[in-house]
Amino acid sequence: MDCDKNCCGCEKTTARSAEEKKKLINRLSRIEGQIRGLRGMVERDAYCADILTQSAAAAAALNAFNREVLARHIGGCVVRDIRAGNEETVEELVGLVQKLMK
């Protein structure tokens, strides 16, 4: 994985292998399916406890997705930037972790 700024320098990007993209997209597709299932449960007036159980499962799946992306970000982009002397990356990482912990 490699983090770069795009050609205009205003947005960062991260190069991912085809395999990594496929794994992340598959996870997101499963999460999307869980969310659609939740919507269907609401539309069918499903029992509150059942909806909450499914909602917790979807939240856990999204948290797992976030942990995977964060781990790859730390192992690639953050390590590279720190080695290059870019200390701003640490501040960015702290902000990301704070957002994820809300």
NUNUPA-214200 format. One record per atom (N, C-alpha, C, O): residue in one letter; z, y, x. Coordinates in steps of 0.02 Angstrom, whole numbers, padded with zeros to 5 digits, always signed. Atoms other than C-alpha are relative to their C-alpha. Example, Ala and Ser with C-alpha at 12.3 -4.5 7.8 and 13.67 -1.06 7.14 Angstrom:
2
a+00000-00059+00045 a+00390-00225+00615 a+00000+00060+00045 a+00033+00059+00097 s-00003-00059-00042 s+00357-00053+00684 s+00037+00055-00039 s+00045+00110-00014 
END
This chain:
102
m+00000-00058+00042 m+00000+00000+00000 m+00000+00061+00044 m+00034+00063+00096 d+00004-00060-00040 d-00042+00172+00064 d+00000+00060-00047 d-00039+00061-00095 c-00004-00061+00041 c+00005+00341-00011 c-00040+00055+00034 c-00032+00067+00094 d+00041-00054-00026 d-00117+00483+00012 d-00004+00055-00051 d+00008+00044-00111 k+00017-00054+00046 k-00157+00651-00062 k-00073-00008-00016 k-00113-00030+00026 n+00071+00005+00017 n-00320+00658-00156 n-00039+00054+00036 n-00011+00094+00074 c+00044-00045-00039 c-00467+00760-00094 c+00019+00073-00005 c+00009+00111+00042 c-00017-00071+00006 c-00403+00926-00161 c+00070+00014+00025 c+00089+00072+00031 g-00066-00009-00029 g-00228+00898-00091 g+00053+00019-00050 g+00109+00036-00030 c-00049-00022+00049 c-00140+00936-00255 c+00035-00058-00035 c+00082-00047-00073 e-00029+00057+00034 e-00098+00761-00313 e+00003-00059+00048 e-00045-00074+00083 k-00007+00059-00043 k-00030+00610-00220 k-00027-00061-00036 k-00024-00064-00098 t+00022+00063+00027 t-00104+00438-00246 t+00027-00056+00043 t+00048-00044+00100 t-00022+00059-00038 t-00056+00263-00191 t-00054-00053-00006 t-00071-00074-00061 a+00049+00054-00001 a-00186+00135-00140 a+00036-00066-00010 a+00085-00080+00025 r-00030+00066+00014 r-00143-00037-00211 r-00054-00053+00005 r-00113-00040-00009 s+00048+00056-00003 s-00225-00204-00181 s-00019-00020-00071 s+00016-00004-00119 a+00022+00025+00066 a-00322-00283-00324 a+00052-00046-00031 a+00064-00044-00091 e-00051+00046+00025 e-00187-00416-00338 e+00061+00038-00027 e+00088+00021-00080 e-00057-00039+00021 e-00047-00288-00349 e-00015+00037-00066 e+00027+00038-00111 k+00020-00034+00062 k-00141-00187-00482 k+00001-00048-00058 k+00026-00033-00112 k+00004+00050+00053 k-00172-00345-00582 k+00069-00019-00024 k+00081-00024-00084 k-00069+00018+00018 k+00013-00392-00578 k+00033+00055-00040 k+00066+00042-00091 l-00030-00056+00035 l+00069-00219-00631 l-00030+00010-00069 l+00005+00023-00118 i+00034-00008+00064 i-00061-00206-00769 i+00020-00056-00048 i+00029-00044-00107 n-00022+00056+00043 n-00012-00379-00834 n+00070+00013-00027 n+00083+00000-00086 r-00068-00017+00023 r+00170-00324-00842 r-00003+00053-00055 r+00030+00047-00107 l+00006-00053+00050 l+00121-00166-00935 l-00030-00026-00065 l-00010-00003-00119 s+00030+00029+00061 s+00015-00266-01057 s+00052-00038-00040 s+00053-00034-00102 r-00054+00036+00036 r+00164-00377-01098 r+00048+00049-00033 r+00069+00038-00089 i-00045-00051+00028 i+00274-00224-01123 i-00033+00033-00061 i-00001+00044-00112 e+00037-00030+00055 e+00140-00146-01233 e+00002-00046-00062 e+00009-00023-00118 g-00004+00049+00054 g+00139-00305-01337 g+00069+00000-00032 g+00075-00005-00093 q-00068-00003+00027 q+00328-00297-01355 q+00009+00062-00044 q+00040+00058-00096 i-00007-00062+00039 i+00317-00117-01416 i-00038-00006-00066 i-00013+00015-00118 r+00037+00010+00063 r+00182-00162-01542 r+00038-00047-00046 r+00039-00038-00107 g-00041+00046+00040 g+00294-00305-01599 g+00058+00037-00033 g+00074+00023-00091 l-00054-00040+00028 l+00437-00183-01624 l-00025+00042-00059 l+00007+00046-00111 r+00028-00039+00054 r+00326-00071-01728 r-00012-00043-00062 r+00004-00023-00118 g+00011+00046+00055 g+00277-00219-01834 g+00064-00020-00034 g+00067-00026-00096 m-00065+00017+00029 m+00459-00265-01858 m+00025+00056-00045 m+00051+00044-00100 v-00021-00057+00040 v+00497-00090-01921 v-00042+00004-00064 v-00015+00014-00119 e+00043-00002+00059 e+00346-00094-02036 e+00017-00055-00051 e+00009-00045-00111 r-00019+00056+00044 r+00406-00261-02107 r+00073+00003-00022 r+00098-00043-00054 d-00071-00008+00018 d+00585-00196-02130 d+00042-00057+00027 d+00086-00083-00008 a-00039+00053-00032 a+00655-00324-02008 a+00073+00021+00005 a+00090+00080+00002 y-00072-00011-00007 y+00842-00341-01989 y+00015+00042+00063 y-00014+00030+00116 c-00015-00047-00054 c+00917-00203-01880 c+00019-00036+00066 c-00005-00016+00119 a-00022+00035-00060 a+00999-00324-01758 a-00059-00033+00036 a-00061-00034+00098 d+00059+00031-00030 d+00834-00414-01730 d-00043+00053+00035 d-00069+00041+00089 i+00038-00054-00032 i+00745-00249-01695 i+00034+00023+00064 i+00001+00032+00115 l-00037-00022-00059 l+00881-00196-01574 l-00004-00051+00056 l-00008-00032+00115 t+00007+00053-00051 t+00871-00363-01483 t-00068+00005+00033 t-00073+00001+00094 q+00068-00007-00028 q+00683-00343-01462 q-00007+00065+00040 q-00041+00066+00091 s+00002-00064-00036 s+00705-00161-01410 s+00033-00007+00069 s+00009+00020+00118 a-00035+00011-00063 a+00829-00213-01276 a-00043-00041+00048 a-00044-00028+00108 a+00044+00040-00042 a+00706-00343-01212 a-00057+00042+00028 a-00076+00035+00086 a+00054-00044-00023 a+00567-00213-01202 a+00026+00049+00053 a-00007+00062+00103 a-00030-00046-00049 a+00683-00091-01112 a+00012-00036+00067 a+00000-00007+00120 a-00013+00039-00061 a+00732-00228-00988 a-00066-00013+00037 a-00068-00010+00099 a+00065+00012-00031 a+00548-00267-00957 a-00026+00063+00034 a-00054+00060+00089 l+00022-00063-00030 l+00509-00084-00924 l+00043+00017+00061 l+00017+00042+00111 n-00044-00009-00059 n+00660-00072-00807 n-00022-00044+00058 n-00022-00023+00115 a+00024+00045-00053 a+00595-00223-00711 a-00064+00026+00031 a-00074+00022+00091 f+00061-00031-00025 f+00425-00139-00697 f+00017+00058+00046 f-00011+00063+00101 n-00020-00057-00041 n+00508+00019-00631 n+00031-00022+00067 n+00017+00008+00118 r-00029+00025-00062 r+00609-00080-00503 r-00053-00024+00048 r-00049-00013+00108 e+00055+00025-00042 e+00451-00163-00439 e-00038+00058+00032 e-00050+00057+00093 v+00037-00057-00027 v+00358+00001-00420 v+00043+00039+00050 v+00019+00061+00102 l-00046-00036-00045 l+00510+00086-00342 l+00008-00037+00066 l+00007-00005+00119 a-00008+00039-00062 a+00534-00055-00216 a-00062+00007+00044 a-00056+00015+00105 r+00061-00008-00039 r+00352-00043-00163 r-00008+00071+00026 r-00034+00082+00081 h+00003-00070-00021 h+00364+00146-00155 h+00045+00011+00061 h+00025+00042+00110 i-00047-00007-00056 i+00516+00138-00041 i-00027-00036+00061 i-00027-00008+00116 g+00023+00040-00057 g+00443+00001+00068 g-00064+00026+00032 g-00077+00012+00090 g+00063-00025-00027 g+00277+00090+00089 g+00002+00075+00012 g+00007+00098+00069 c+00007-00073-00005 c+00267+00275+00052 c+00060+00034+00033 c+00052+00075+00078 v-00060-00033-00026 v+00447+00324+00088 v+00010-00015+00074 v+00024+00030+00114 v-00008+00020-00070 v+00460+00226+00250 v-00051+00036+00044 v-00034+00063+00097 r+00053-00034-00038 r+00294+00296+00310 r+00014+00074+00009 r+00008+00101+00064 d-00012-00072-00004 d+00340+00475+00269 d+00061+00017+00044 d+00059+00065+00081 i-00059-00012-00042 i+00512+00464+00350 i-00018-00009+00074 i+00002+00031+00116 r+00022+00011-00069 r+00435+00392+00508 r-00042+00058+00025 r-00042+00074+00085 a+00043-00057-00018 a+00313+00539+00506 a+00040+00065+00001 a+00012+00118+00016 g-00042-00060-00002 g+00459+00661+00493 g+00000+00041-00064 g+00025+00096-00065 n+00003-00035+00064 n+00428+00710+00311 n+00065-00014-00039 n+00069-00063-00076 e-00065+00010+00031 e+00607+00729+00250 e+00000+00018-00075 e+00046-00001-00110 e+00005-00017+00071 e+00551+00799+00081 e-00004-00064-00043 e+00017-00064-00101 t+00007+00064+00035 t+00515+00619+00032 t+00068-00026-00022 t+00074-00057-00075 v-00067+00023+00019 v+00702+00582+00031 v+00023+00037-00063 v+00051+00006-00108 e-00018-00039+00059 e+00732+00723-00094 e-00039-00025-00061 e-00011-00032-00116 e+00041+00027+00055 e+00589+00657-00200 e+00028-00067-00024 e+00032-00079-00084 l-00027+00065+00017 l+00663+00482-00195 l+00065+00007-00038 l+00076-00028-00088 v-00063-00012+00035 v+00835+00545-00247 v-00014+00022-00072 v+00018-00001-00118 g+00018-00021+00067 g+00755+00634-00394 g-00027-00056-00043 g-00010-00061-00102 l+00026+00058+00037 l+00662+00477-00445 l+00055-00047-00022 l+00057-00069-00080 v-00056+00045+00016 v+00819+00371-00438 v+00042+00031-00055 v+00063-00005-00101 q-00039-00034+00053 q+00912+00500-00543 q-00035-00006-00067 q-00002-00017-00118 k+00037+00008+00062 k+00774+00495-00674 k+00005-00071-00027 k+00013-00081-00088 l-00002+00070+00022 l+00776+00306-00679 l+00069-00021-00024 l+00075-00068-00063 m-00069+00019+00019 m+00965+00301-00700 m+00024+00035-00064 m+00080+00022-00086 k-00019-00035+00062 k+00967+00413-00856 k+00007-00049-00056 k+00023-00030-00112 
END
